[in-house]
Amino acid sequence: MMTPYHFIKTGHVDDVATITLNRPEKLNALTPALLRELGAALDSAEVRCARALLLTGDGRFFCAGADIQPDGAGYDGLPEDLGALLDAAYHPVMRKLAGLDIPVVCALNGPCAGAGLSLALASDIVVMGDSGYLLLAFVNIGLVPDAGATWLVARSAGRARALEMALLGERMGAAEALDAGLVTRVVPDGEVLPEAQGVAARLAAGPTRAIGMIRKQVAVALEQGFDAMLDVERTNQSLAGRTQDFGEAIRAFAEKRKPDFKGR
Ligand code: LHQ
């Protein structure tokens, strides 16, 4: 089948859409062209009709962050105004990921650095290989964490770890990443993709509308107080309580069988 993409690959199997970063010779470093494709893929019917998204990379790295080197073949490297680059290329993708109505599982096929870490941590469930590492590489090249990395790391790992990672720019191995709460599953390298596919398949067989609201509710919980949260939960529960999946779950409970969720 013809694919409209050069820098990513996409697929769709059993309600799980997969997006694979596909610049392995550059450790899947991010360029505006790659990010445009990623944004288009997130908007595509392939993803919108799926019930879970799996994000991964090709080769030995998940993503080395922004591509910081001109390649002499059409990519000129970073522009002078990095803020404008973030506005134009990075933020739309990060916002699209956050706004998806389906859960996102990241299969960290290898280490990730810089904005690659932002992409990974913007996922809902991150599966990491035991030899992988996470790297807030920004300070090593005189930059500050971006694409949400500061928020994502500080909210998950807390202030002290976020500061140590961001200030020292050292690699954090899988055991420490698990301990810090930056990832929730570490498996042998060879099992990362099957494990993540299993998690995505399980989510894709779930009550998709409730799951979509749950991922947004947790984001709200990190921003707002208890009282505001009660209102958001109430609104979402009204919607969840009217889904076909909820009706099916109640019938299944009465009939002592497993519910057959359709995502409606
Ligand atoms: C790369 C890269 C790379 C290009 C490896 N670019 N080629 C910033 C600015 C503005 C707006 C948007 O956002 C951002 C956010 C950011 O992400 S800033 C942080 C950018 N990333 C980095 O600074 C990481 C730079 N890379 C490294 O520190 C190392 O390459 C890591 C630790 C990632 C991997 O080290 P190794 O495993 O030893 O691999 P390597 O260094 O030999 O790299 C392999 C190839 O990949 C190599 O090319 P070559 O042609 O020599 O084989 C590298 O030049 C290339 N590569 N990262 N970000």
py3Dmol code that shows the C-alpha trace and the ligand (Angstrom):
import py3Dmol

protein = """\
ATOM      1  CA  MET A   1       0.000   0.000   0.000  1.00  0.00           C
ATOM      2  CA  MET A   2       1.233   3.538  -0.799  1.00  0.00           C
ATOM      3  CA  THR A   3       2.020   5.574   2.284  1.00  0.00           C
ATOM      4  CA  PRO A   4       1.900   9.366   2.270  1.00  0.00           C
ATOM      5  CA  TYR A   5       4.723   9.447   4.837  1.00  0.00           C
ATOM      6  CA  HIS A   6       8.536   9.458   4.556  1.00  0.00           C
ATOM      7  CA  PHE A   7       9.653   9.902   8.146  1.00  0.00           C
ATOM      8  CA  ILE A   8       7.070   7.831   9.979  1.00  0.00           C
ATOM      9  CA  LYS A   9       5.300   4.549   9.320  1.00  0.00           C
ATOM     10  CA  THR A  10       1.700   3.903  10.232  1.00  0.00           C
ATOM     11  CA  GLY A  11      -0.410   0.804  10.647  1.00  0.00           C
ATOM     12  CA  HIS A  12      -3.760  -0.296  12.006  1.00  0.00           C
ATOM     13  CA  VAL A  13      -4.483  -3.778  13.333  1.00  0.00           C
ATOM     14  CA  ASP A  14      -7.474  -4.842  15.424  1.00  0.00           C
ATOM     15  CA  ASP A  15      -8.468  -1.307  16.500  1.00  0.00           C
ATOM     16  CA  VAL A  16      -4.873  -0.372  17.431  1.00  0.00           C
ATOM     17  CA  ALA A  17      -3.210   2.292  15.281  1.00  0.00           C
ATOM     18  CA  THR A  18       0.586   2.300  15.306  1.00  0.00           C
ATOM     19  CA  ILE A  19       2.875   5.208  14.485  1.00  0.00           C
ATOM     20  CA  THR A  20       6.575   4.400  14.144  1.00  0.00           C
ATOM     21  CA  LEU A  21       9.207   7.142  13.943  1.00  0.00           C
ATOM     22  CA  ASN A  22      11.273   6.193  10.941  1.00  0.00           C
ATOM     23  CA  ARG A  23      14.616   8.009  10.706  1.00  0.00           C
ATOM     24  CA  PRO A  24      16.716   5.304  12.351  1.00  0.00           C
ATOM     25  CA  GLU A  25      20.005   6.549  10.860  1.00  0.00           C
ATOM     26  CA  LYS A  26      19.411   9.832  12.780  1.00  0.00           C
ATOM     27  CA  LEU A  27      18.139   8.066  15.878  1.00  0.00           C
ATOM     28  CA  ASN A  28      14.653   9.284  14.842  1.00  0.00           C
ATOM     29  CA  ALA A  29      15.633  12.897  15.534  1.00  0.00           C
ATOM     30  CA  LEU A  30      12.730  15.280  14.969  1.00  0.00           C
ATOM     31  CA  THR A  31      12.518  17.678  12.042  1.00  0.00           C
ATOM     32  CA  PRO A  32       9.600  19.940  11.090  1.00  0.00           C
ATOM     33  CA  ALA A  33       8.866  17.561   8.204  1.00  0.00           C
ATOM     34  CA  LEU A  34       8.681  14.548  10.528  1.00  0.00           C
ATOM     35  CA  LEU A  35       6.499  16.487  12.966  1.00  0.00           C
ATOM     36  CA  ARG A  36       4.175  17.568  10.137  1.00  0.00           C
ATOM     37  CA  GLU A  37       3.738  13.894   9.241  1.00  0.00           C
ATOM     38  CA  LEU A  38       3.181  12.971  12.870  1.00  0.00           C
ATOM     39  CA  GLY A  39       0.514  15.675  13.158  1.00  0.00           C
ATOM     40  CA  ALA A  40      -1.167  14.508   9.968  1.00  0.00           C
ATOM     41  CA  ALA A  41      -1.122  10.910  11.191  1.00  0.00           C
ATOM     42  CA  LEU A  42      -2.702  11.947  14.516  1.00  0.00           C
ATOM     43  CA  ASP A  43      -5.485  13.647  12.527  1.00  0.00           C
ATOM     44  CA  SER A  44      -5.922  10.748  10.096  1.00  0.00           C
ATOM     45  CA  ALA A  45      -8.894   8.420   9.954  1.00  0.00           C
ATOM     46  CA  GLU A  46      -6.460   5.578  10.708  1.00  0.00           C
ATOM     47  CA  VAL A  47      -5.917   7.030  14.187  1.00  0.00           C
ATOM     48  CA  ARG A  48      -9.359   8.588  14.696  1.00  0.00           C
ATOM     49  CA  CYS A  49     -11.092   5.270  13.990  1.00  0.00           C
ATOM     50  CA  ALA A  50      -8.744   3.336  16.260  1.00  0.00           C
ATOM     51  CA  ARG A  51      -9.449   2.562  19.916  1.00  0.00           C
ATOM     52  CA  ALA A  52      -5.806   2.858  21.043  1.00  0.00           C
ATOM     53  CA  LEU A  53      -2.588   4.316  19.649  1.00  0.00           C
ATOM     54  CA  LEU A  54       0.838   2.725  19.882  1.00  0.00           C
ATOM     55  CA  LEU A  55       3.814   5.025  19.431  1.00  0.00           C
ATOM     56  CA  THR A  56       7.279   3.597  18.824  1.00  0.00           C
ATOM     57  CA  GLY A  57      10.493   4.111  16.865  1.00  0.00           C
ATOM     58  CA  ASP A  58      12.533   2.183  14.349  1.00  0.00           C
ATOM     59  CA  GLY A  59      16.103   1.148  15.122  1.00  0.00           C
ATOM     60  CA  ARG A  60      18.141   1.353  18.322  1.00  0.00           C
ATOM     61  CA  PHE A  61      16.687   4.656  19.607  1.00  0.00           C
ATOM     62  CA  PHE A  62      13.137   5.834  20.268  1.00  0.00           C
ATOM     63  CA  CYS A  63      14.044   9.457  19.520  1.00  0.00           C
ATOM     64  CA  ALA A  64      17.117  11.656  20.033  1.00  0.00           C
ATOM     65  CA  GLY A  65      15.043  14.850  20.276  1.00  0.00           C
ATOM     66  CA  ALA A  66      15.214  17.766  17.867  1.00  0.00           C
ATOM     67  CA  ASP A  67      17.491  17.214  14.886  1.00  0.00           C
ATOM     68  CA  ILE A  68      20.336  19.589  15.640  1.00  0.00           C
ATOM     69  CA  GLN A  69      22.414  19.045  12.490  1.00  0.00           C
ATOM     70  CA  PRO A  70      21.849  20.218   8.922  1.00  0.00           C
ATOM     71  CA  ASP A  71      21.988  17.187   6.621  1.00  0.00           C
ATOM     72  CA  GLY A  72      22.947  18.910   3.376  1.00  0.00           C
ATOM     73  CA  ALA A  73      19.914  17.285   1.768  1.00  0.00           C
ATOM     74  CA  GLY A  74      17.108  19.700   2.458  1.00  0.00           C
ATOM     75  CA  TYR A  75      17.206  19.988   6.235  1.00  0.00           C
ATOM     76  CA  ASP A  76      18.948  23.189   7.342  1.00  0.00           C
ATOM     77  CA  GLY A  77      19.210  22.432  11.041  1.00  0.00           C
ATOM     78  CA  LEU A  78      17.689  24.532  13.794  1.00  0.00           C
ATOM     79  CA  PRO A  79      16.546  28.074  12.932  1.00  0.00           C
ATOM     80  CA  GLU A  80      17.602  31.133  14.909  1.00  0.00           C
ATOM     81  CA  ASP A  81      14.240  31.492  16.653  1.00  0.00           C
ATOM     82  CA  LEU A  82      13.668  28.231  18.478  1.00  0.00           C
ATOM     83  CA  GLY A  83      10.510  29.571  20.117  1.00  0.00           C
ATOM     84  CA  ALA A  84       8.933  30.084  16.718  1.00  0.00           C
ATOM     85  CA  LEU A  85       9.945  26.526  15.796  1.00  0.00           C
ATOM     86  CA  LEU A  86       8.232  25.217  18.917  1.00  0.00           C
ATOM     87  CA  ASP A  87       5.067  27.156  18.075  1.00  0.00           C
ATOM     88  CA  ALA A  88       5.008  26.009  14.479  1.00  0.00           C
ATOM     89  CA  ALA A  89       6.154  22.406  14.678  1.00  0.00           C
ATOM     90  CA  TYR A  90       6.285  20.956  18.205  1.00  0.00           C
ATOM     91  CA  HIS A  91       3.369  22.421  20.118  1.00  0.00           C
ATOM     92  CA  PRO A  92       0.667  21.410  17.620  1.00  0.00           C
ATOM     93  CA  VAL A  93       1.796  17.778  17.870  1.00  0.00           C
ATOM     94  CA  MET A  94       2.043  17.818  21.660  1.00  0.00           C
ATOM     95  CA  ARG A  95      -1.425  19.365  21.890  1.00  0.00           C
ATOM     96  CA  LYS A  96      -2.878  16.845  19.449  1.00  0.00           C
ATOM     97  CA  LEU A  97      -1.432  13.986  21.482  1.00  0.00           C
ATOM     98  CA  ALA A  98      -2.854  15.420  24.706  1.00  0.00           C
ATOM     99  CA  GLY A  99      -6.242  15.971  23.084  1.00  0.00           C
ATOM    100  CA  LEU A 100      -6.710  12.481  21.621  1.00  0.00           C
ATOM    101  CA  ASP A 101      -9.852  10.638  22.668  1.00  0.00           C
ATOM    102  CA  ILE A 102      -8.024   7.312  22.630  1.00  0.00           C
ATOM    103  CA  PRO A 103      -5.289   6.059  24.953  1.00  0.00           C
ATOM    104  CA  VAL A 104      -1.646   6.246  23.874  1.00  0.00           C
ATOM    105  CA  VAL A 105       0.910   3.548  24.674  1.00  0.00           C
ATOM    106  CA  CYS A 106       4.583   4.212  24.025  1.00  0.00           C
ATOM    107  CA  ALA A 107       6.904   1.309  23.245  1.00  0.00           C
ATOM    108  CA  LEU A 108      10.338   2.701  24.039  1.00  0.00           C
ATOM    109  CA  ASN A 109      12.300   0.551  21.621  1.00  0.00           C
ATOM    110  CA  GLY A 110      15.430   2.335  22.828  1.00  0.00           C
ATOM    111  CA  PRO A 111      16.569   5.424  24.715  1.00  0.00           C
ATOM    112  CA  CYS A 112      15.017   8.842  24.279  1.00  0.00           C
ATOM    113  CA  ALA A 113      16.459  12.321  24.639  1.00  0.00           C
ATOM    114  CA  GLY A 114      15.245  15.911  24.571  1.00  0.00           C
ATOM    115  CA  ALA A 115      11.909  16.396  22.899  1.00  0.00           C
ATOM    116  CA  GLY A 116      11.901  12.634  22.271  1.00  0.00           C
ATOM    117  CA  LEU A 117      11.403  12.258  26.009  1.00  0.00           C
ATOM    118  CA  SER A 118       8.525  14.741  25.841  1.00  0.00           C
ATOM    119  CA  LEU A 119       6.865  12.617  23.158  1.00  0.00           C
ATOM    120  CA  ALA A 120       7.284   9.439  25.183  1.00  0.00           C
ATOM    121  CA  LEU A 121       6.047  10.918  28.450  1.00  0.00           C
ATOM    122  CA  ALA A 122       3.029  12.502  26.761  1.00  0.00           C
ATOM    123  CA  SER A 123       1.805   8.924  26.284  1.00  0.00           C
ATOM    124  CA  ASP A 124      -0.465   7.362  28.876  1.00  0.00           C
ATOM    125  CA  ILE A 125       1.483   4.158  29.472  1.00  0.00           C
ATOM    126  CA  VAL A 126       5.196   3.881  28.699  1.00  0.00           C
ATOM    127  CA  VAL A 127       6.877   0.497  28.295  1.00  0.00           C
ATOM    128  CA  MET A 128      10.663   0.703  28.551  1.00  0.00           C
ATOM    129  CA  GLY A 129      13.403  -1.777  27.715  1.00  0.00           C
ATOM    130  CA  ASP A 130      15.825  -2.654  30.489  1.00  0.00           C
ATOM    131  CA  SER A 131      18.867  -1.244  28.671  1.00  0.00           C
ATOM    132  CA  GLY A 132      17.148   2.007  27.681  1.00  0.00           C
ATOM    133  CA  TYR A 133      17.667   5.428  29.215  1.00  0.00           C
ATOM    134  CA  LEU A 134      15.916   8.786  29.455  1.00  0.00           C
ATOM    135  CA  LEU A 135      17.914  11.954  28.910  1.00  0.00           C
ATOM    136  CA  LEU A 136      16.955  15.594  29.360  1.00  0.00           C
ATOM    137  CA  ALA A 137      19.716  16.465  26.903  1.00  0.00           C
ATOM    138  CA  PHE A 138      18.730  20.117  26.542  1.00  0.00           C
ATOM    139  CA  VAL A 139      21.191  21.580  29.045  1.00  0.00           C
ATOM    140  CA  ASN A 140      24.056  19.732  27.356  1.00  0.00           C
ATOM    141  CA  ILE A 141      23.592  21.978  24.311  1.00  0.00           C
ATOM    142  CA  GLY A 142      22.728  25.137  26.219  1.00  0.00           C
ATOM    143  CA  LEU A 143      18.942  24.854  25.910  1.00  0.00           C
ATOM    144  CA  VAL A 144      16.051  24.480  28.318  1.00  0.00           C
ATOM    145  CA  PRO A 145      13.610  21.548  28.431  1.00  0.00           C
ATOM    146  CA  ASP A 146      10.759  22.036  25.979  1.00  0.00           C
ATOM    147  CA  ALA A 147       7.799  20.397  24.258  1.00  0.00           C
ATOM    148  CA  GLY A 148       6.332  19.903  27.730  1.00  0.00           C
ATOM    149  CA  ALA A 149       9.331  18.038  29.184  1.00  0.00           C
ATOM    150  CA  THR A 150       9.558  20.265  32.285  1.00  0.00           C
ATOM    151  CA  TRP A 151       5.895  19.727  33.167  1.00  0.00           C
ATOM    152  CA  LEU A 152       5.861  16.050  32.259  1.00  0.00           C
ATOM    153  CA  VAL A 153       8.984  15.165  34.260  1.00  0.00           C
ATOM    154  CA  ALA A 154       8.241  17.386  37.262  1.00  0.00           C
ATOM    155  CA  ARG A 155       4.643  16.156  37.521  1.00  0.00           C
ATOM    156  CA  SER A 156       5.630  12.503  37.289  1.00  0.00           C
ATOM    157  CA  ALA A 157       8.967  12.396  39.080  1.00  0.00           C
ATOM    158  CA  GLY A 158       8.694  15.435  41.365  1.00  0.00           C
ATOM    159  CA  ARG A 159      10.732  18.609  41.738  1.00  0.00           C
ATOM    160  CA  ALA A 160      13.998  17.168  43.007  1.00  0.00           C
ATOM    161  CA  ARG A 161      14.379  14.543  40.300  1.00  0.00           C
ATOM    162  CA  ALA A 162      13.224  16.931  37.583  1.00  0.00           C
ATOM    163  CA  LEU A 163      15.846  19.445  38.653  1.00  0.00           C
ATOM    164  CA  GLU A 164      18.626  16.860  38.813  1.00  0.00           C
ATOM    165  CA  MET A 165      17.737  15.473  35.381  1.00  0.00           C
ATOM    166  CA  ALA A 166      17.295  18.871  33.767  1.00  0.00           C
ATOM    167  CA  LEU A 167      20.335  20.529  35.351  1.00  0.00           C
ATOM    168  CA  LEU A 168      22.868  17.725  34.980  1.00  0.00           C
ATOM    169  CA  GLY A 169      21.686  16.262  31.670  1.00  0.00           C
ATOM    170  CA  GLU A 170      22.689  12.737  32.656  1.00  0.00           C
ATOM    171  CA  ARG A 171      21.213   9.484  31.419  1.00  0.00           C
ATOM    172  CA  MET A 172      18.604   7.909  33.679  1.00  0.00           C
ATOM    173  CA  GLY A 173      18.470   4.134  33.339  1.00  0.00           C
ATOM    174  CA  ALA A 174      15.338   2.025  33.246  1.00  0.00           C
ATOM    175  CA  ALA A 175      15.386   0.917  36.898  1.00  0.00           C
ATOM    176  CA  GLU A 176      15.639   4.515  38.093  1.00  0.00           C
ATOM    177  CA  ALA A 177      13.010   5.697  35.587  1.00  0.00           C
ATOM    178  CA  LEU A 178      10.647   3.069  36.985  1.00  0.00           C
ATOM    179  CA  ASP A 179      11.460   4.068  40.550  1.00  0.00           C
ATOM    180  CA  ALA A 180      10.944   7.748  39.684  1.00  0.00           C
ATOM    181  CA  GLY A 181       7.511   7.026  38.249  1.00  0.00           C
ATOM    182  CA  LEU A 182       8.451   8.260  34.767  1.00  0.00           C
ATOM    183  CA  VAL A 183       7.573   4.883  33.274  1.00  0.00           C
ATOM    184  CA  THR A 184       5.439   2.130  34.748  1.00  0.00           C
ATOM    185  CA  ARG A 185       6.696  -0.975  32.958  1.00  0.00           C
ATOM    186  CA  VAL A 186      10.256  -2.157  32.328  1.00  0.00           C
ATOM    187  CA  VAL A 187      10.766  -5.380  30.403  1.00  0.00           C
ATOM    188  CA  PRO A 188      13.708  -7.061  28.647  1.00  0.00           C
ATOM    189  CA  ASP A 189      14.552  -5.120  25.462  1.00  0.00           C
ATOM    190  CA  GLY A 190      13.198  -7.827  23.152  1.00  0.00           C
ATOM    191  CA  GLU A 191       9.817  -7.776  24.879  1.00  0.00           C
ATOM    192  CA  VAL A 192       9.099  -4.033  24.688  1.00  0.00           C
ATOM    193  CA  LEU A 193       7.042  -4.094  21.510  1.00  0.00           C
ATOM    194  CA  PRO A 194       4.979  -7.225  22.301  1.00  0.00           C
ATOM    195  CA  GLU A 195       4.345  -5.957  25.833  1.00  0.00           C
ATOM    196  CA  ALA A 196       3.226  -2.541  24.554  1.00  0.00           C
ATOM    197  CA  GLN A 197       1.116  -4.152  21.831  1.00  0.00           C
ATOM    198  CA  GLY A 198      -0.551  -6.266  24.509  1.00  0.00           C
ATOM    199  CA  VAL A 199      -1.338  -3.196  26.615  1.00  0.00           C
ATOM    200  CA  ALA A 200      -2.653  -1.325  23.556  1.00  0.00           C
ATOM    201  CA  ALA A 201      -4.797  -4.292  22.491  1.00  0.00           C
ATOM    202  CA  ARG A 202      -6.237  -4.541  25.981  1.00  0.00           C
ATOM    203  CA  LEU A 203      -7.091  -0.827  25.990  1.00  0.00           C
ATOM    204  CA  ALA A 204      -8.554  -1.106  22.480  1.00  0.00           C
ATOM    205  CA  ALA A 205     -10.948  -3.776  23.719  1.00  0.00           C
ATOM    206  CA  GLY A 206     -12.092  -1.522  26.570  1.00  0.00           C
ATOM    207  CA  PRO A 207     -14.878   1.050  26.959  1.00  0.00           C
ATOM    208  CA  THR A 208     -13.209   3.564  24.641  1.00  0.00           C
ATOM    209  CA  ARG A 209     -15.386   6.554  25.464  1.00  0.00           C
ATOM    210  CA  ALA A 210     -14.806   6.213  29.201  1.00  0.00           C
ATOM    211  CA  ILE A 211     -11.095   5.602  28.592  1.00  0.00           C
ATOM    212  CA  GLY A 212     -10.866   8.756  26.485  1.00  0.00           C
ATOM    213  CA  MET A 213     -12.452  10.751  29.279  1.00  0.00           C
ATOM    214  CA  ILE A 214     -10.253   9.119  31.932  1.00  0.00           C
ATOM    215  CA  ARG A 215      -7.027  10.229  30.215  1.00  0.00           C
ATOM    216  CA  LYS A 216      -8.309  13.799  30.082  1.00  0.00           C
ATOM    217  CA  GLN A 217      -9.591  13.671  33.650  1.00  0.00           C
ATOM    218  CA  VAL A 218      -6.155  12.738  34.958  1.00  0.00           C
ATOM    219  CA  ALA A 219      -4.698  15.686  33.052  1.00  0.00           C
ATOM    220  CA  VAL A 220      -7.297  17.951  34.681  1.00  0.00           C
ATOM    221  CA  ALA A 221      -6.447  16.481  38.093  1.00  0.00           C
ATOM    222  CA  LEU A 222      -2.870  17.727  37.675  1.00  0.00           C
ATOM    223  CA  GLU A 223      -4.057  21.245  36.960  1.00  0.00           C
ATOM    224  CA  GLN A 224      -7.094  21.845  39.146  1.00  0.00           C
ATOM    225  CA  GLY A 225      -8.272  21.535  42.708  1.00  0.00           C
ATOM    226  CA  PHE A 226     -10.578  18.966  44.299  1.00  0.00           C
ATOM    227  CA  ASP A 227     -13.735  21.011  43.946  1.00  0.00           C
ATOM    228  CA  ALA A 228     -13.260  21.657  40.223  1.00  0.00           C
ATOM    229  CA  MET A 229     -12.411  17.978  39.774  1.00  0.00           C
ATOM    230  CA  LEU A 230     -15.769  16.948  41.260  1.00  0.00           C
ATOM    231  CA  ASP A 231     -17.516  18.960  38.545  1.00  0.00           C
ATOM    232  CA  VAL A 232     -15.435  17.466  35.736  1.00  0.00           C
ATOM    233  CA  GLU A 233     -16.027  13.938  37.050  1.00  0.00           C
ATOM    234  CA  ARG A 234     -19.740  14.622  37.263  1.00  0.00           C
ATOM    235  CA  THR A 235     -19.945  15.861  33.677  1.00  0.00           C
ATOM    236  CA  ASN A 236     -17.938  12.918  32.363  1.00  0.00           C
ATOM    237  CA  GLN A 237     -19.884  10.376  34.425  1.00  0.00           C
ATOM    238  CA  SER A 238     -23.139  11.671  32.945  1.00  0.00           C
ATOM    239  CA  LEU A 239     -21.687  10.930  29.520  1.00  0.00           C
ATOM    240  CA  ALA A 240     -20.152   7.577  30.509  1.00  0.00           C
ATOM    241  CA  GLY A 241     -23.412   6.485  32.112  1.00  0.00           C
ATOM    242  CA  ARG A 242     -25.179   6.947  28.779  1.00  0.00           C
ATOM    243  CA  THR A 243     -22.726   4.884  26.699  1.00  0.00           C
ATOM    244  CA  GLN A 244     -23.689   1.544  25.199  1.00  0.00           C
ATOM    245  CA  ASP A 245     -20.586   0.080  26.841  1.00  0.00           C
ATOM    246  CA  PHE A 246     -21.869   0.961  30.309  1.00  0.00           C
ATOM    247  CA  GLY A 247     -25.218  -0.676  29.492  1.00  0.00           C
ATOM    248  CA  GLU A 248     -23.387  -3.753  28.239  1.00  0.00           C
ATOM    249  CA  ALA A 249     -21.229  -3.896  31.402  1.00  0.00           C
ATOM    250  CA  ILE A 250     -24.290  -3.791  33.658  1.00  0.00           C
ATOM    251  CA  ARG A 251     -25.984  -6.557  31.629  1.00  0.00           C
ATOM    252  CA  ALA A 252     -22.783  -8.613  31.648  1.00  0.00           C
ATOM    253  CA  PHE A 253     -22.478  -8.228  35.416  1.00  0.00           C
ATOM    254  CA  ALA A 254     -26.036  -9.499  35.924  1.00  0.00           C
ATOM    255  CA  GLU A 255     -25.393 -12.378  33.542  1.00  0.00           C
ATOM    256  CA  LYS A 256     -22.048 -13.188  35.237  1.00  0.00           C
ATOM    257  CA  ARG A 257     -20.025 -12.871  32.032  1.00  0.00           C
ATOM    258  CA  LYS A 258     -17.285 -10.568  30.744  1.00  0.00           C
ATOM    259  CA  PRO A 259     -18.558  -7.432  28.996  1.00  0.00           C
ATOM    260  CA  ASP A 260     -18.073  -7.147  25.257  1.00  0.00           C
ATOM    261  CA  PHE A 261     -17.178  -3.475  24.851  1.00  0.00           C
ATOM    262  CA  LYS A 262     -17.640  -1.880  21.428  1.00  0.00           C
ATOM    263  CA  GLY A 263     -16.256   1.569  22.165  1.00  0.00           C
ATOM    264  CA  ARG A 264     -19.626   3.259  21.831  1.00  0.00           C
TER     265      ARG A 264
END
"""
ligand_1 = """\
58
LHQ
C 21.643 13.229 15.738
C 21.002 13.614 16.933
C 20.237 14.783 16.933
C 20.794 15.063 14.679
C 22.081 11.813 17.303
N 20.154 15.482 15.780
N 21.538 13.954 14.617
C 15.243 21.987 20.674
C 15.314 23.108 19.845
C 14.211 23.733 19.360
C 13.050 23.388 19.244
C 12.589 22.147 19.503
O 13.034 21.351 20.439
C 14.240 21.183 20.900
C 14.270 20.070 21.760
C 15.402 19.117 21.824
O 15.128 17.984 21.662
S 16.942 19.695 22.208
C 17.879 18.217 22.420
C 18.296 17.663 21.112
N 18.968 16.408 21.289
C 20.237 16.327 21.690
O 20.900 17.290 21.986
C 20.838 14.945 21.691
C 22.067 14.911 20.819
N 22.550 13.564 20.700
C 23.272 12.961 21.651
O 23.555 13.493 22.697
C 23.702 11.559 21.365
O 23.708 11.371 19.966
C 22.759 10.528 22.013
C 22.966 10.551 23.541
C 21.308 10.826 21.687
C 23.099 9.132 21.473
O 24.473 8.882 21.604
P 25.120 7.615 20.859
O 24.314 6.427 21.178
O 26.568 7.604 21.226
O 24.923 7.885 19.288
P 25.714 8.938 18.360
O 25.982 10.183 19.118
O 26.856 8.250 17.705
O 24.581 9.269 17.261
C 24.334 8.405 16.140
C 24.026 9.252 14.942
O 22.839 10.006 15.184
C 25.118 10.299 14.719
O 25.217 10.507 13.327
P 26.425 9.855 12.480
O 26.174 10.313 11.076
O 27.694 10.362 13.054
O 26.250 8.367 12.656
C 24.577 11.514 15.382
O 25.115 12.710 14.861
C 23.100 11.394 15.050
N 22.295 12.107 16.020
N 21.303 12.701 17.875
N 19.548 15.183 18.009
"""
view = py3Dmol.view(width=600, height=400)
view.addModel(protein, "pdb")
view.setStyle({"model": 0}, {"cartoon": {"style": "trace"}})
view.addModel(ligand_1, "xyz")
view.setStyle({"model": 1}, {"stick": {}})
view.zoomTo()
view.show()
